C-alpha cells in the first residue's frame, strides 16, 4: 500500500462515506454495489483510489480497518474556545446605549 494513495483516500472520503463503504463491504457487497451510496460524479475517482490502495471487498482484512480509520479521523470535532476578550466596537459603528433605567421596574408614563 502506497502512503500517498492512502492519504488521498483519507482526504477524498467523508466520515459517513467511509462508514457506509465499510458497512457495505461487511454485508458482502461488491465494490460497484458499495459505491451506490456515493454521489455519481465522485464514484470513478473514489473507485480508482480504493483499487490503488487495495481497499476493496476482496481484501476485507485491510479494507474494513482502513475505512473505519478514515471514518474516525473524519468525525473528530474541534474545540473552540475564546482566546481573550472580544474587541471593542468602534464608536462609529456602535449602537446607541439604552436610556438609563429608574429604580422603578415599569417604564414611566409619557
Secondary structure, DSSP 8 states (H G I E B T S, - for coil): --HHHHHHHHHHS-HHHHHHHHHHHHTT--HHHHGGGS-HHHHHHHHHHHHHTT-SGGGHHHHHHHHHHHHHHHT--------S------TTT---------SSSS----
